[in-house]
Amino acid sequence: MLAACLLFPVANAQASDCQLNPIPANQQYYGCACSFYLPTVAGNPTRILLQTQLDGSDPILNRDGRAQPIWGSRSTELLSEAGQQQLHRWRWHNQAINLKVVAAPRCEWGKAGCEVVHYVAQLAIAGNYQQCEWLLQGDCGC
């Protein structure tokens, strides 16, 4: 009976590795930042799943019900030209977190009226013998 009780939390931990929940609104970055979210459908609000500072530093992701800092961030250049790519590699406990970002701007960055750069991204989280991937959209700006 004791062995079954010890295995139960491990099974739950494995199932939660592939959960991707929004960052609570009161824990999100406001002002200048990069936000990544699932593609939205008309009528559904955007739910931010991952955020970084404009330079890619200080990433946060919802883990255990709250925004958690992800380890291993480095400052990177803000992508502003269509097709430019970056790969961010982070860790959170036993999870490897990779974010591949491709710039898909809708205007010329830095010109009047163009304060936000848009992205398409692929987020992959691997841990506990599972790997999960999501296609995301993103915005960086002020």
C-alpha positions in Angstrom: 0.0 0.0 0.0 2.8 2.4 0.8 4.4 1.9 -2.6 1.2 2.9 -4.4 1.0 6.1 -2.3 4.6 7.0 -3.3 4.0 6.5 -7.0 0.9 8.6 -7.2 2.6 12.0 -6.9 5.2 11.0 -9.5 2.4 10.1 -12.0 0.8 13.5 -11.3 4.1 15.3 -11.8 4.5 13.7 -15.2 1.1 14.6 -16.4 1.6 18.3 -15.3 4.8 18.7 -17.4 2.7 19.1 -20.5 0.2 21.6 -19.0 0.5 25.1 -20.4 -1.6 27.6 -18.4 -1.8 31.4 -18.7 0.3 33.6 -16.4 -2.1 35.2 -13.9 -2.8 38.8 -14.8 -1.4 40.2 -11.6 1.9 38.4 -12.2 2.4 39.5 -15.8 5.0 42.0 -17.1 3.5 45.3 -18.0 5.1 48.0 -20.1 7.8 47.0 -22.5 8.0 43.2 -22.9 7.5 40.2 -25.2 4.4 38.1 -24.7 3.6 34.7 -26.3 0.2 33.1 -26.5 -1.9 30.6 -28.4 -3.4 31.8 -31.6 -6.7 33.4 -30.7 -10.2 32.8 -32.1 -12.6 35.7 -32.5 -14.4 36.3 -29.2 -11.8 34.6 -27.0 -9.4 36.7 -25.0 -5.6 36.4 -25.5 -4.1 34.3 -22.6 -0.4 35.1 -22.1 1.6 31.9 -21.6 5.2 33.0 -21.6 6.8 36.4 -21.2 10.3 37.9 -21.5 11.8 41.4 -21.3 12.4 43.0 -24.8 16.0 41.6 -24.9 14.8 38.0 -24.1 16.0 38.1 -20.5 13.9 37.3 -17.4 11.5 34.7 -19.0 8.5 33.7 -16.9 6.1 30.8 -17.4 3.2 29.5 -15.3 4.4 26.5 -13.3 2.7 25.3 -10.2 -0.1 27.9 -10.6 2.1 31.0 -10.7 4.6 32.9 -12.8 8.0 31.2 -12.3 11.3 32.6 -13.5 13.0 30.2 -16.0 16.8 29.7 -15.7 19.4 30.3 -18.3 18.2 33.4 -20.1 20.7 35.6 -22.0 20.1 39.0 -23.5 19.5 38.8 -27.3 18.8 41.2 -30.1 15.1 42.1 -30.8 14.2 40.6 -34.1 12.6 43.1 -36.4 13.0 41.9 -40.0 10.7 39.2 -41.5 12.2 35.7 -41.3 14.8 36.5 -38.7 15.0 33.6 -36.2 16.2 33.0 -32.6 16.4 29.9 -30.4 16.1 30.5 -26.6 17.1 27.6 -24.4 16.0 27.6 -20.7 15.5 25.2 -17.8 13.0 24.9 -15.0 13.9 22.2 -12.5 14.1 19.0 -14.6 12.4 20.5 -17.7 14.2 21.8 -20.8 12.3 24.6 -22.4 13.1 25.8 -25.9 11.4 28.6 -27.7 12.1 29.1 -31.5 11.0 32.5 -32.6 10.5 33.8 -36.2 9.9 37.5 -36.8 6.7 38.2 -38.8 6.4 42.0 -38.5 3.3 43.7 -39.8 5.0 47.1 -40.2 8.6 48.5 -40.3 9.9 48.5 -36.7 10.9 52.0 -35.5 8.7 53.9 -38.0 5.8 56.0 -36.7 2.9 53.8 -35.6 5.1 50.6 -35.4 5.8 50.0 -31.7 5.2 46.3 -31.7 6.9 43.4 -33.6 4.9 40.2 -34.2 6.3 36.7 -34.1 5.4 33.1 -34.7 7.0 30.7 -32.3 7.3 27.1 -31.3 7.6 26.3 -27.6 8.9 22.8 -26.6 9.0 21.5 -23.0 10.7 18.2 -22.3 10.9 16.5 -18.9 10.0 13.2 -17.2 10.3 11.4 -20.5 7.7 13.6 -22.2 8.0 16.3 -24.8 5.2 18.7 -25.7 5.1 21.4 -28.3 2.9 24.3 -29.0 2.7 26.8 -31.9 2.4 30.3 -30.4 2.1 33.9 -31.6 4.0 36.6 -29.9 4.3 40.4 -29.7 7.3 42.5 -28.5 6.9 46.2 -27.8 5.8 48.9 -25.4 
